[in-house]
């Protein structure tokens, strides 16, 4: 590819990208009315207009542009540095005085260009006045641009990963444009026109990626955020209350959002369950009041008020102090908040499920205690048997000796052992519940009757085949049944005797 074709291709790339950036920023401004968007549109609109005008004049005349056209192009370029500073001013990183000075300085240079400046002919160096103008123009451009580049680099260090990447890409784009300007200022006989065009094209590409990064670039930028959130998930393992969840997650939320102030407010909880960083009590009081009256637009999940983002998530309100960069760099914050909310939901659901399980177990244990039931568990393959203290009381066994299925069989009355073993073996083999009533001979010689219910738990990846169940002492019930049978038999015998006598 020869130099002319490469140069023309590079010019076409950055002309299209500059124009596209200007139009896109203007559309964003109409939607958000953010000052940063309109000044970004002006800055890149100026560059696009200069490139397109220069290319059009060169194509039409095939020669150097006329003097009036050169004056117009230089005057248009003078709009870029103050527009860039106004763009940065919208984020609070450039002072009002700096912005005013830039507009005054380049306004003066534009007026000088359009009136009394003596432009040199092609190939000439120009007079002293033009030299002073060139130094003033280039120095002012570089000072303004370097101020913005440094500010974006510093500001980006405190922002979420995607916003940080966007700011740094824009800073690189602006810096490359400065390099292009310097090469233009020192160029000799057009020898640097192709490198200038290539650098300008790369500058436009970096600026375009910074303004509207594609999905794959956002995914790359989010890797650090995702790592921090994964680390936060690991810390949630020890959380036992909803407040513990929020306290464990808050540092990571603050880091990935790049916000100095963050508050997390679970629903249906008192003020004591809030967690926050950066906000003092007065600010938290304002937030509490605003949460009582905040109204979300239809189908919206968040709203901005008083410089804060109130995100209504499934598990809580997440309140973030939004920097002056606003939505220009902050749209990805809401996606991060969505990820944080998903983690909060899962952690709180786990805690609530665990609490429900504990409550159920306590109620079950209370019922078992009132019914004087014994609990047991048998790991079939390992022949490991666990008995509750009540089981040892019922069977009169010594808990210090431990328990196994064979020892359990030995405690049964001799005539019961084969019958009970057959019932249990069949239940285990068919994985079905069972119940059995049998007599037990205690080690001290005493006898009791028990009723056992068992359920077979099939083996899975986390546990072997087990049988769990409960056992109750039904000795008194059996004795009453026997007394009832004896009484019934005695009555029948008496009845037969009366009939025989009669």
N, C-alpha and C positions, 0 to 999 in steps of 0.2 A: 504494500500500500504506500503510494507516494505521499510526500508531505502535504501537498495541496488537498488531496482527498481526505487525509487524516484530520487536517485542520478544519475542513468544511464539515466533516462528520461531527467533530467535537463541538463546533459552533452550533450546529443544529441541535445536539443533545442539550447543551446548557441553555439555549434559547427556549426550547420546549419546556424544560424543567423549570426555569425561572418563571415563565408565563403560567405554567400549571400551578406552581406554588402560590403565585399572586392570586390566581382565581380561587384556588381552594381556601386560602386564608380569608379571602373576602366572603366566601360562602359561610365559613365558620363564624366570622364576625356578625353576619346577618342573623345567625342562629343564637349566638351567645352574647353579642354586644361587648365582648372583651376587647379592651384597648390593645392588648398584645397582638391580637389577630389582625386588626386593621393596620397597625404599623408594620407588621410582618408583610402584609399584602402590599403596602406602599413600597417598602424596601425592595422586594423582589419584582414588583411591577416596574419600578424604575429600571432595574437591571435588564428585565426582559425588553422593555421599550428601547433602551439604548442599543442592545444587541440587534433587535429586529430592525430598528431604524438604520443602524450602521450597515447591516447586511443589505437592506433594501437600497440604500444610496449607492453602495459599492456595486450592486448588481445592475442598477439603472445606468450609472455613469461609467462603470469600469475603471474609475480613477479615484483619487483622493476626494473626499467629500468637499463641498463648497464651504467657504468660511462660515457662512451663517449656520450650516448644518453642524459644523464642528463646535461652534459656540453653543448651540442647542444641546448637543450631546453632553458637553462638559457641564452645562447648567443642570441637566437632568441627573448626571452622576452626583452632583453636589447634594441631591436630596437623599442619597443612600445613607451616609454616615449619621445624620441626625435622626433619620427614621429608625436606624438600628438602635441608637441610644434610647429612643422613645419606646421601642419594643422591650428593651431591658428595663426601662423605668417602670413599665407595667408590673414587673415582678418585685419591685422594691430594691433592686440591686444597684441602681444608678440614681443619683440625687437629682432633684428638680433643677438645681443650679447647673449641673453638668448638661442636662438636656437643653436648657435655655442657651447655654454657651455654644453648644453644637449648632443649634438652629441659627443663632446670630452669626457664628463664624462662617458657616457654609452658605448662609444667605448672602453675606457680604461677598464671598467668592463667586457665587452665581451672578450677582449683580455686576461684579467686576468683569466676569466673562462676557456678559451680554452687552456691555457698554464700551469700556475703554481698553480692554485687554488686547494687545497686539499679538495675534497668533502667528507663529512662524510658518512658512511654506513647507511643503513636504521635503524632508532631507536636511532642513536647516535646524540650527540649535536654538534659535530664538534669542531675544534680547535679555537684558538684566531683569526687566519687569516680569517677563515670562518665567525666568528662573525663580524669582521670588514667589510668583504665583504657584509654580509647580511644587516648590518646597512646602509652601503653606497648605496646598491642597493635599499632597501625599502625607505630610506629617499629621494634619488634622484627621484624615481618613484612618491612618494607622493608630493614632491615639484613641479615637472613638472605637474602632474595631477591637483593638487589644483590650480596652476596658470591658467591652461586652464579652469577649472570649474568656477572659479571666473570670469574670463574674459568673458566667454560665458553668465553667468548670468547678468553681467553688460551690455554687448553689447546687449543682448536681450531686455533689458528694453527700448531701443531706436528704436526698430524695429517694423515692422508691426506685427499684432497679430499672424499670422501663423508662420512667421519667429521667432518671440519671443518664441512661444511654442516649435518649433523645437530645438532652442538653449537650452532651459531649459531642454527638454527631454534628449538631448545629455549630458548636464552637469550632470543630475541625473544618466545617464548610466555610465559615466566616474567615478563619485563618488562611485557608487555601486561597480565598479570594484576595486577601491581602498580599499573598505571595504573587498572585497574578498581577496585581496593581504595581508592585515593585518591579517586576520584570518588564512591565509595560513602560514604566518610567525610565528604566535604564536600557531599554532595547535599542539596538543599533541596526539601522537599515532593514528592519523587519526580520532579522535573523531569529528572533525569539517568538514569532507569531504562532508557530505550531505548538511549542511548549506551553505558551500562555493559554492557547485554546484547550489543550488537554487538561491543564491544571484547573481551568475554569469549569470544564465539564465534570471533573472529579468533585470540585467544590459544590456544583449543583446537585450531583448524586448524593453527597453526604447531607446536604441541606434537605433534600427531598426525603431521605430515609429518616432524618431527625424529625422532620415535621409530621410525617405519616408513615411510621415503620410498618412493614408487612408483618403478617402473622408469624412467619418463621423467625424473624428478627426479635419480635416481642417474646417468643418462646425462649430464645437463647438468653435474652436479658432477664427473664423471670427465673432462671435456674437458681440464682443466689437466693431469691425470695423463697422458692420452693424448698431449698435446703434449710433455711431458717424455720420455715413452717414445719418441716419434718422433725427438726430438733425440738420444736415446741410440742409436737405430738408426743414425742418420747417423754418429755417432762410431765405430760398430763397423766401418765400411768399412776403417779402417786396422789393424784387429786381425789379427794373423797367428798368434797362439797362443790356446789356450783361456784362459789366465790373462789375456791382453790383453782378451778378451771380458768377463770378469768385472770387471776393473778399469775398463773403459770404462762398464759398466752400473751399477756399484755406486753412484756418486753419485745417479743418477736413481732407483735402487731405494730408497735411503735417503730421498730427497725425497718420492716418491709414497707411501711407506709411513708417513712421518712418524715414523720410529723413530730414536732416537739411536744404536742399535747394530744392525748388520746383518752377517752373514757369509754368504758364498756358497761352497759346497764342491762342486766337480765330482766325479762318481763316478770310481772307479778311478784316482784321482790321489793323489800324495803330499801331505804337509802343506804343501810349498812352493808348491803351486798354489792354496792358499786365498787368498781376499781378504776382508778384514773392515775395518770402521770402528767405532770406539767400544769394542770389546772389547780388553782387555789380554791378555798372554800367559797369565796364570793362568786367565782366563775362557775363552780359546780352548782351553786344555788340558782344562777341564771339558767344553766342547762336544765335543771330539774323543772323550772318554771316553763321553759320553752317546750320540753317534752310533753307537758300536759296540754299544750295548745297546738303542737305542730300538726300540720295537715299535708299529706302527701298528694301530689298531683295524680290524676288518674293513671293507673298502670305503672306508676313510678315506685322505686324502692328507696329513693333518697331525696333529700331536699337540702338546700343551702339556706342558712340564715345567720346573720351576724358573723360572717367569715368562717362558719363551721359547716361541716357536712354531717347531717343526721341520716344515717343509713338504717333503715328498718329491716332487720334480718329476721330469720325464722326463730332465732333463739334469744335475741337481745337487740338493743339499740347500740350501735357503735358510733361514737361521736368523735370526729377528727377535726382539728383546727387546720383549715385549708390555707396554704400559703398563697401569696398574692399571684403566683403563677396560675392559680385557678384551674379551670378546665382545660387551658391550653396544653398543660403537661399532665393534668390530673385525671383524665378519664379512666386510666388503668387502675386508679385507686379503688374504684368501686368493684372491679373484678377481684382485686386482692381482698377487699372486705368480704366479698362473697365466699372466697376460700376460707377466710378466718371464721366466718359464720358456720360453714360446713363442719369445721373442726369443733367449734363450740357445741353445735348440735349433737355430734356424735359423742363427745365427752360427757355432756349433760345427760344424754339419753342413757349412756352406760351407768352413770351415777344413780339416776332414777331407777333404772332396772335393778341395779344392785340393791338399792334401798328397798324396792318392792320385794325382791327375793328374801332379804333379811327379815322384813316384816312377815312375809309368809312363813318363813322358817320358824320365827318366834311364835307365831300363832299355832303352827303345827306342833311345835315342841310343847307349848302350853297344853294343847289338847292331849298330846301323848302323856304328858306328866299327870294330868287330871285323870286320864283313863288307866294310869299305871301300866303303860305299855312298854315293852322292851324293843329297841331298834337293833338291827343287825345288817351286816353286809358281808358277802362272800365272793371273793375273786376266785372264779372256778379253776382256771388253769394253774394259778400259783397256790391254790388251796389256802388262801389267807382269809381269815375270818375276823371281823371286828364286831364286838358286842358292846352295847351301851351298859352302864353300871346296872341298870334295872334288869337286864338279861341275866347277869351273874347272880342277882338276888333271886330271880325266879328259879333258876336251875341249882342254886346253892353251890355254885362252883367258885373256885379261888381265881380271881382275876390275874394274879401274879403268874399263873401258868400259861396265860395266853389261851387261844382257842383255835381249833381246826375242825374240819367237818368230821373227821374220825373221832375226835374227842367228844364232839356233840353227839354222835351216834352212841357212844358208850354211856352217855347220860340217859338215854332212852331205856324204857323197860324192854327186856330181852325180846318179848313177843312183838314189839313195835318196830324194831330196828329195820328189818327187811321191808316191811310195808312202807315206812316213811322214806327209806332210801329209794324204793321203786318210784314212788310219787315224785320225789325231787329229781331223780334222773330223767324221768319222762318230761317233766316241765323244762328242764335245762335243754334237753335235746330238741324239743319242739318250740322252745322260746315262748312259753305261754305261762300265764300266772297260775298259781295254785294255792290251796289252803288245806291244812291238815290238822286234825286234833289227835293228840296222843298223850300217853302217860310217861312221866319222867321219874326216875329213881335217883334221888339226890345222893351225893357222897355220904351224907350222914344217915342214910337209910330212909329218910322221909320220901313220901310220894306226892307229886302234884300232877295235875292235868293242865296242859297248855293248848292254846289254839294259835297256829302260825299261819300268816299270809305272806307269800313271796311273789316277787315279780322279777322276771329275767330281763336284764338289760343287755342287748346284743353288743358284741365287740365292735369298736370303731377305731379310727386312727389315733384317738387320744386315750382310750381305755380298753382293757380286756373285757371278756364276758363276765358279767357280775350278776348276782342275785341279791336283791335288797328286800327287806321285809320287816314286819312287826310281829311281836309275840305277846300274848296276854295270858295271865294266870287264871284259869277257869275252874280251879279246884272247887271253890265254893259253889259254882254253878253246877258242876258235875255232881257234887254231893246233894244239892237240892233236887236235881233231876232224879238221883237214885232214891232219895227219900220219897219223892213224889211217886216213883214207880213202886216202891215198897208199900206206900200207903194205898195206892191204887190196887195193888195185888191183894193187900189185906182186906180191903173193902169187898173186892170180888170174892175172896174166900169166905168172908162172912155172909155175903149174899147167897153163895152156893149152899152154905150150911143151913141158912134159914129155909131155903127152898127144900132141902132134903128133910128137914124136921117137919115141914108142913105137909 
